[in-house]
Amino acid sequence: MANEVILRFEDVVFEYLDRKPLLDEVSFSVRTGAKLTLMGQNGAGKSTLFELIKGEKKVKSGRVSITNGASIATAQQVVDRSDLSKTVEEYFASSFEVEPSNLKGEIAKAMGVVNLTVPTERIVGELSGGQQARLLLAQALIQKPDILLLDEPTNNLDEAGINHLIEFLVMYEKTVIVISHDADFLNCFTEGVLYLDVFTRKIESYVGDYYSVVEEIENRIERERKKNAQLEKLIKDRKEKVNFFAHKGGKMRKLAKKMKEQTSELEENKVEVRREDKTIRGFTIPAQDISGDIVTLSEVKVIENHKPVMKTIDKVLTKRSRLLISGQNGVGKSTLLRTLVSGASAGAKIMDGVVVGYYSQDFATLDYEQTVFDSLQSVLASGIDVQEMRAVAAGFLLTGDILGHKVSYLSEGQKGLLSFARLVLMRPGLLVLDEPTNHINFRHIPVIIKALNEYAGAIILISHMPEFAREIKINDYLDLGKL
């Protein structure tokens, strides 16, 4: 039946060995064919919830039930590093315990659904971020799951890719649960929201499209605040009367006792208003004191019909330069940034002595085996001590025991915040930013925009988030698709 429950959480408690419960007596159900959004702050446990659904992690108590052994597949946020050396065909084949006889045909269908056109003998690690995003989705679809879990599926997708994904999800008849920070994308198909509250560690269920649910949550919070304000005023008035009558004799003292009991009841009636998700503190990225031509671009490699073609250009970046690089998925944007930073391109040069702050969309600059503390300490500019480093980390919500964890332990959103914290501590003369809003909670975006606009060095930026790019004070453009 279309409305039968396909997934149920009953009083689920989950915790890691070295931390407080991530989920505390969580209960909710999902019906067949539902299209739901999973919301929650970075690090609240959204990806962990997916792992519990798939059975990759075990609950401490409670129960996760999947009706009639329904099949589950996940489109992850990023390709696992161990899969980057596989061919596209090998990557799809790894989705099955027993490889189907018609694998090539199934691959063609799945790639067609997500509009991915690359040779199946291509190495996965050679694909662009946008192509890898489509590959991740196609790899989930080829399994034809009853429950499709999508973790930030629009990351690295251009507008055409996002529109293609929306069309697919609207027509998809099976159950879908999506984690995403792209509000416009979510509102196109969402029928309800599961909100994972990082403070109460419980799930709240809402029905409606994404925008109406967000408005409902905001209205509820405002009602709770008003109710509490009224109760606080009444409680304060009662306490003052209790104190006054308690010093009187006889009946007045009895009245004081009665009013004290009533005051206790009023305090119990106060509701716990859900606190807003924490937002990172405002921050500044100090710029290295340099002058001259920080970057010169005379030649770039673009991909046309899956083959590299060299194009002549003339770009020079100095202080306060803001270059936005654009073009369709697979044209070579990320490759340009990687070769620039590594010095592997003869036509793309960074001035000697420039400190480069590189934000890689796949977090390739992070050592996953380092602790968060060591990752931050490894990039400290001269004159910054550990106390200041800790203060910077705290501003990016990297506090307490998080600093002692390995980078691999962090959620993708927390890895993004770690990357920004490292940029602050480096004091770079050049920022090279490849999709810096991927995985980042939308509440943090205005803070990041302000910091980038105030930065005194040069910036090279790739972003498929139009509203983000519009807010950055861009003064130069390079469209690789139009060279």
WOJOVEN-V926540 format. One record per pair of residues at least 24 apart in sequence whose ideal C-beta (glycine too) atoms are under 6 Angstrom apart, sorted by the first residue. I is the first residue (numbers start at 1). J is the second residue. If there is no record, write none. Layout:
# WOJOVEN-V926540
i;j
I;J
I;J
This chain:
# WOJOVEN-V926540
i;j
2;32
2;33
3;31
4;32
5;29
5;31
6;30
6;32
6;67
6;70
6;175
8;65
9;64
10;62
10;63
11;62
12;59
12;62
13;60
13;61
13;62
14;59
14;60
15;60
21;201
22;48
23;201
24;201
26;202
26;203
28;203
28;205
32;175
33;175
34;175
35;176
35;189
35;190
35;191
36;177
36;192
36;194
37;178
37;186
37;190
37;193
37;210
38;177
38;179
38;194
39;193
39;195
40;196
41;198
41;277
42;411
42;413
42;414
42;441
43;411
43;414
44;196
44;198
46;179
46;196
47;411
50;149
70;146
70;147
71;145
71;146
72;145
72;147
73;140
73;143
73;145
74;140
74;149
75;136
75;137
75;140
75;150
75;153
76;136
76;151
77;151
77;152
77;412
78;362
79;124
79;132
83;124
84;124
84;125
86;124
87;121
88;120
88;122
89;120
91;124
92;142
95;139
95;142
95;143
106;142
110;138
110;141
110;142
111;138
113;141
113;168
114;138
115;164
128;329
128;330
128;334
129;156
129;334
129;361
130;156
130;157
130;158
130;329
131;329
131;330
133;157
146;174
147;175
148;176
149;177
150;178
151;179
152;179
152;180
152;439
154;182
154;185
155;438
156;435
158;328
158;329
158;464
181;442
186;210
187;211
197;274
199;275
221;273
224;271
224;273
225;273
228;270
231;266
231;270
235;263
235;266
238;263
277;443
278;397
279;443
280;396
280;444
280;447
281;395
282;447
283;395
283;424
283;451
285;423
285;424
285;451
285;455
286;427
287;456
287;457
288;355
288;427
288;428
288;429
290;429
294;318
294;351
294;354
294;430
294;458
295;350
296;349
297;348
298;347
299;347
300;336
301;332
302;331
302;332
302;480
302;483
303;330
303;331
303;332
311;483
317;458
321;458
322;459
322;473
322;474
322;475
323;460
323;476
324;461
324;469
324;474
324;477
325;462
325;478
326;479
327;479
327;480
327;481
328;481
331;480
331;481
332;480
333;462
334;434
337;432
337;434
341;432
354;429
354;430
355;426
355;428
355;429
356;428
356;430
357;423
357;426
357;428
357;431
358;432
359;419
359;433
359;436
360;434
361;434
361;435
361;438
363;415
366;407
368;407
368;408
370;407
371;404
371;406
372;398
372;402
372;403
372;405
373;403
375;407
379;422
379;425
379;426
380;425
381;426
381;427
384;425
392;421
392;424
393;421
396;421
412;439
413;439
416;440
429;457
430;457
430;458
431;459
432;460
433;461
434;462
435;462
437;465
437;468
